[in-house]
Amino acid sequence: MSATLRYLRVEAARALTARTCPLCVGLTALLYLLSTLNEMQLNSWTNGSVAYYFGVVDNFNSLLDVLPVVAALCCATSFCSDWQERYVHAILVRTTEGRYCACRLAACFFVTALAVFLGVCLYLAALAALYPLARPGDAAGGIAFDGLAAQGNYLGALLCRAAVKAVSCGMWGVAALACSAVIPDMLVTVASPLLFKRLYSVLYNMLGLPQALSIDFVSESLVTVGSWQASLLHACGLFLLYAALAGAAYRLLVKRRLRHG
């Protein structure tokens, strides 16, 4: 276990100190700000609130469809670098294949989620410098966290929505990492979440799955399973499950590539 923790710290440090991590933070904030400009113009730049703009932008905004690509920039290309530079073989001299995959997956998921969360928080802070946190009637918590907003905890509701969005992006980062084990090309890896998102939407509609299993609805905080605490656990648990499935695929694909590469 100590060897695993030591290598996990190495992977986490590598992900956190890479240039792509602050890039992901900045691009996330910029993407949200650009998505808000049109709504600000409609409100003459003076009306509105942080909760209002965040709700409008976060709910199925077409520009935010690019967010999974931004998330994939953070850590998902790490295997591409390892493979193209043949660094992966040097790593496996010092650690096991299973430990390498597990720690890489954990670092990719959590660092990507952290970068997106910080980016959304940076966006919220920028809005808070110009607008009040909420006005009467604002749906700060969406549907999932409206109970928290009803208690007057608007900041908590907004941060919960940001956390759910961040965890969903962590899942997309892992899915892109799995793609990199098939085609270790950086451009393909970064673009792969768009394809996966489209395929999932088609599968979701074909099977008639409930909204509680929808990546889109859950990531937009539009699904409630009771209390806001239960809704938060449901969202995080769902995306962790999907990430675990993508992670299992990554483990098998890396094993196959190392055996036949």
C-alpha positions in Angstrom: 0.0 0.0 0.0 2.8 2.4 0.8 4.3 1.9 -2.6 1.0 2.6 -4.2 0.6 5.8 -2.2 4.1 6.9 -3.1 3.4 6.4 -6.8 0.0 8.0 -6.5 1.7 11.1 -5.1 4.1 11.1 -8.0 1.2 10.9 -10.5 -0.7 13.6 -8.7 2.3 15.9 -8.6 2.9 15.3 -12.3 -0.7 16.2 -13.1 -0.8 19.3 -10.8 2.4 20.8 -12.0 1.8 20.2 -15.7 1.0 23.4 -17.7 -2.2 21.8 -18.8 -3.7 22.1 -15.3 -3.8 25.9 -15.0 -4.7 26.0 -18.7 -7.8 23.9 -17.9 -8.7 26.2 -15.0 -8.4 29.3 -17.1 -10.2 27.9 -20.1 -13.1 26.7 -18.0 -13.6 30.1 -16.5 -13.2 31.7 -19.9 -15.7 29.4 -21.5 -18.3 30.2 -18.8 -17.6 33.9 -19.1 -18.0 33.8 -22.9 -21.3 31.9 -22.5 -22.6 34.6 -20.2 -21.9 37.6 -22.3 -25.0 37.3 -24.5 -27.3 37.1 -21.5 -25.5 40.1 -19.9 -26.2 42.1 -23.0 -29.9 41.1 -22.9 -30.0 42.4 -19.3 -28.2 45.6 -20.2 -25.2 44.5 -18.2 -26.7 45.8 -15.0 -29.5 43.4 -14.0 -29.2 39.8 -13.0 -27.2 38.0 -10.4 -24.5 35.3 -10.0 -27.1 32.6 -9.5 -29.2 33.8 -12.5 -26.3 33.9 -14.9 -24.8 30.6 -13.7 -28.2 28.9 -14.0 -28.8 30.2 -17.5 -25.3 29.4 -18.8 -25.0 26.0 -17.1 -28.3 24.5 -18.4 -27.7 23.1 -21.8 -25.6 26.0 -23.2 -24.3 24.9 -26.6 -20.9 26.6 -26.0 -20.4 24.5 -22.8 -20.5 21.3 -25.0 -16.8 22.1 -25.5 -16.2 21.7 -21.7 -15.4 18.0 -21.9 -12.7 18.8 -24.4 -11.3 21.4 -22.0 -11.4 18.7 -19.3 -9.5 16.2 -21.5 -6.7 18.8 -21.9 -5.9 18.5 -18.3 -4.5 15.0 -17.8 -6.0 12.7 -20.5 -3.0 13.1 -22.9 -0.5 11.9 -20.3 -0.5 8.3 -21.7 0.0 9.7 -25.2 3.2 11.4 -24.0 4.4 8.3 -22.1 3.8 6.1 -25.2 5.1 8.4 -27.9 8.3 9.1 -25.9 8.6 5.4 -24.8 8.7 6.7 -21.2 6.1 4.1 -20.2 8.6 1.3 -20.3 11.0 3.2 -18.0 8.1 3.7 -15.6 7.2 0.0 -15.5 10.8 -0.8 -14.5 10.1 1.0 -11.2 6.5 0.0 -10.6 3.9 -2.6 -11.6 1.5 -2.3 -14.6 -1.5 -2.4 -12.3 -0.2 0.3 -10.0 0.7 2.5 -13.0 -2.8 2.3 -14.4 -4.6 2.7 -11.1 -2.6 5.7 -10.0 -2.8 7.3 -13.4 -6.6 6.9 -13.4 -7.0 8.3 -9.9 -4.8 11.3 -10.7 -6.6 12.0 -14.0 -10.0 11.9 -12.4 -9.4 14.0 -9.3 -7.0 16.6 -10.8 -9.3 17.1 -13.8 -12.3 17.5 -11.4 -10.3 19.9 -9.3 -9.2 22.0 -12.2 -12.7 22.4 -13.6 -14.1 23.1 -10.1 -11.5 25.9 -9.6 -12.3 27.3 -13.1 -16.0 27.5 -12.3 -15.2 29.0 -8.9 -13.1 31.6 -10.6 -16.0 32.4 -12.9 -18.4 32.7 -10.0 -15.9 35.0 -8.2 -15.7 37.2 -11.3 -19.5 37.5 -11.4 -19.7 38.2 -7.7 -17.5 41.2 -8.2 -20.1 42.7 -10.5 -23.5 41.3 -9.3 -25.2 40.2 -6.1 -25.1 36.5 -5.3 -28.8 36.0 -5.8 -32.1 38.0 -6.3 -35.6 36.9 -5.2 -36.8 34.2 -7.5 -33.4 33.0 -8.7 -33.2 29.2 -9.0 -29.7 29.1 -7.5 -29.7 25.4 -6.9 -31.3 24.2 -10.1 -33.6 21.3 -9.3 -31.2 19.1 -7.4 -30.1 21.7 -4.9 -33.2 24.0 -4.7 -33.7 22.8 -1.1 -30.3 24.2 -0.1 -31.1 27.5 -1.9 -34.5 27.7 -0.2 -32.6 27.8 3.1 -30.9 30.9 1.9 -27.6 29.1 1.3 -27.1 30.4 -2.3 -23.3 30.0 -2.2 -23.6 26.4 -1.0 -26.1 25.6 -3.8 -23.8 27.1 -6.5 -20.8 25.3 -5.2 -22.7 22.0 -5.2 -23.6 22.6 -8.8 -20.0 23.4 -9.6 -18.9 20.2 -7.9 -21.3 18.1 -9.9 -20.1 19.7 -13.1 -16.5 19.1 -12.1 -17.0 15.4 -11.2 -18.7 14.9 -14.6 -15.7 16.4 -16.3 -13.4 14.1 -14.3 -15.4 11.2 -15.8 -14.9 12.6 -19.3 -11.2 12.9 -18.6 -11.0 9.2 -17.7 -13.0 8.3 -20.8 -10.5 10.3 -22.9 -7.6 8.6 -21.1 -9.1 5.2 -22.1 -9.3 6.4 -25.7 -5.6 7.3 -25.6 -4.8 3.7 -24.9 -6.4 2.8 -28.3 -5.1 5.7 -30.3 -2.2 7.4 -28.5 -2.7 10.7 -30.4 -3.2 13.9 -28.5 -5.7 15.5 -30.9 -7.8 12.3 -31.0 -7.7 12.0 -27.3 -8.7 15.6 -26.6 -11.6 15.4 -29.1 -12.8 11.9 -28.0 -15.2 13.2 -25.3 -17.4 14.8 -28.0 -17.8 11.5 -29.7 -18.4 9.6 -26.5 -21.0 12.2 -25.5 -22.8 11.8 -28.8 -22.7 8.0 -28.6 -24.0 8.1 -25.1 -26.9 10.4 -26.0 -27.9 8.0 -28.9 -27.7 5.0 -26.5 -29.6 6.8 -23.8 -32.5 7.6 -26.2 -32.5 4.2 -27.8 -32.8 2.4 -24.4 -35.2 4.9 -22.9 -33.1 5.2 -19.8 -34.5 7.3 -16.9 -33.3 10.9 -16.3 -31.5 9.7 -13.1 -29.0 7.9 -15.4 -28.6 10.8 -17.9 -25.1 12.4 -17.9 -26.6 15.6 -19.4 -29.5 16.0 -16.9 -27.5 15.0 -13.9 -24.5 17.2 -14.7 -26.8 20.2 -15.1 -28.3 19.5 -11.6 -31.7 18.9 -13.1 -32.3 15.6 -11.4 -33.3 15.3 -7.7 -33.6 12.1 -5.7 -35.0 13.6 -2.6 -32.8 15.9 -0.4 -30.0 18.0 -1.8 -27.5 15.7 0.1 -28.9 12.6 -1.6 -28.9 14.4 -5.0 -25.2 15.3 -4.6 -24.3 11.7 -3.6 -26.3 10.4 -6.5 -24.6 12.6 -9.0 -21.1 12.0 -7.7 -21.8 8.2 -7.4 -23.1 8.0 -11.0 -20.1 9.7 -12.5 -17.7 7.7 -10.3 -19.4 4.5 -11.6 -19.1 5.7 -15.3 -15.5 6.6 -14.6 -14.8 3.2 -13.1 -16.2 1.5 -16.2 -14.0 3.7 -18.4 -11.1 3.1 -16.1 -11.5 -0.7 -16.3 -11.5 -0.3 -20.1 -8.3 1.7 -19.9 -6.6 -1.0 -17.7 -7.4 -3.7 -20.3 -6.4 -1.5 -23.3 -3.1 -0.5 -21.7 -2.4 -4.2 -20.9 -3.1 -5.2 -24.5 -1.0 -2.3 -26.0 2.0 -3.2 -23.8 1.7 -6.8 -24.7 1.5 -6.2 -28.4 3.1 -2.8 -28.8 
